[in-house]
């Protein structure tokens, strides 16, 4: 069964006016990534994961800039895929934090899990 949902002209005009600024969103993503890294403990494991998060969390923003200067559509896609891989890697590292020795405590930082 195929149900069609109509969009009113007013809703359509609102949707057309919305901008999707990927560069701005990636900049915000980088800033949030840095804030997460700054909350990790100063331990060997914490520093190791922090380094990984810092690299993968801040690289999509400059990679997007490189993609904008791509020499061909194929090059553009390749460079955006690199950004996507970094985002996926960052998300997987957050999973490592959640399942390993770190757990959130009162939204103020991390503490070793027992």
C-alpha positions as CSV (number, residue, x, y, z in Angstrom):
1,X,0.0,0.0,0.0
2,X,1.5,3.3,-1.1
3,X,0.2,6.3,0.9
4,X,1.1,9.7,-0.4
5,X,1.5,12.5,2.2
6,X,0.9,15.9,0.8
7,X,3.0,18.9,1.8
8,X,1.4,22.2,2.1
9,X,2.9,25.2,0.3
10,X,3.7,26.8,3.6
11,X,5.6,23.7,4.7
12,X,7.4,23.5,1.4
13,X,8.5,27.1,1.6
14,X,9.9,26.5,5.1
15,X,11.8,23.4,3.8
16,X,13.3,25.4,0.9
17,X,14.6,28.1,3.2
18,X,16.4,25.7,5.5
19,X,20.1,25.7,4.8
20,X,22.3,22.7,5.3
21,X,25.8,24.0,5.9
22,X,27.9,20.9,6.2
23,X,31.0,22.9,6.9
24,X,29.5,24.6,9.9
25,X,28.2,21.3,11.2
26,X,31.6,19.7,10.9
27,X,33.2,22.6,12.7
28,X,30.7,22.1,15.6
29,X,31.4,18.3,15.5
30,X,35.1,19.0,15.8
31,X,34.6,21.4,18.8
32,X,32.3,18.8,20.5
33,X,34.9,16.1,19.9
34,X,37.6,18.2,21.6
35,X,35.3,18.7,24.6
36,X,34.8,15.0,24.9
37,X,38.6,14.3,24.7
38,X,39.3,16.9,27.4
39,X,37.1,14.9,29.8
40,X,39.0,11.7,29.5
41,X,41.3,10.7,32.4
42,X,45.0,11.2,32.3
43,X,45.9,7.5,32.2
44,X,47.7,5.4,29.7
45,X,44.4,4.1,28.3
46,X,42.7,7.4,28.5
47,X,45.5,9.2,26.7
48,X,45.6,6.5,24.0
49,X,41.9,6.7,23.3
50,X,42.0,10.5,23.6
51,X,44.6,10.7,20.8
52,X,42.5,8.5,18.6
53,X,39.4,10.6,19.3
54,X,41.2,13.8,18.7
55,X,42.5,12.8,15.3
56,X,39.3,11.2,14.1
57,X,37.0,13.8,15.6
58,X,38.8,16.8,14.2
59,X,39.8,15.6,10.8
60,X,36.4,15.6,9.0
61,X,36.3,19.4,9.0
62,X,39.6,20.0,7.1
63,X,38.9,16.9,4.9
64,X,35.7,18.6,3.8
65,X,37.7,21.7,2.9
66,X,40.0,19.4,0.8
67,X,36.9,17.9,-0.9
68,X,35.6,21.3,-1.9
69,X,38.9,21.8,-3.8
70,X,38.7,18.4,-5.5
71,X,39.9,18.1,-9.1
72,X,37.1,15.8,-10.2
73,X,33.8,14.4,-9.0
74,X,35.6,11.1,-8.3
75,X,38.2,12.9,-6.2
76,X,35.4,14.8,-4.3
77,X,33.6,11.5,-3.5
78,X,36.9,9.9,-2.3
79,X,37.7,12.8,0.0
80,X,34.3,12.9,1.5
81,X,34.5,9.2,2.1
82,X,37.6,9.8,4.1
83,X,35.6,12.2,6.3
84,X,32.9,9.6,6.7
85,X,35.4,6.9,7.7
86,X,36.8,9.2,10.4
87,X,33.3,9.9,11.7
88,X,32.6,6.1,11.9
89,X,35.9,5.5,13.6
90,X,35.1,8.2,16.2
91,X,31.7,6.6,16.9
92,X,33.4,3.2,17.4
93,X,35.9,4.7,19.8
94,X,33.0,6.2,21.8
95,X,31.7,2.6,22.1
96,X,35.1,1.5,23.4
97,X,34.9,4.1,26.1
98,X,31.3,3.1,27.0
99,X,32.2,-0.6,27.3
100,X,35.7,-0.4,28.8
101,X,37.1,1.1,32.0
102,X,35.3,4.4,31.7
103,X,31.8,5.4,32.7
104,X,30.1,8.8,33.0
105,X,29.7,10.2,36.5
106,X,27.3,13.1,37.1
107,X,28.1,14.5,33.6
108,X,31.3,16.0,35.0
109,X,33.8,13.5,33.6
110,X,34.8,9.9,33.6
111,X,35.8,7.5,36.4
112,X,37.2,4.0,36.3
113,X,34.5,1.3,36.2
114,X,34.7,-1.5,38.8
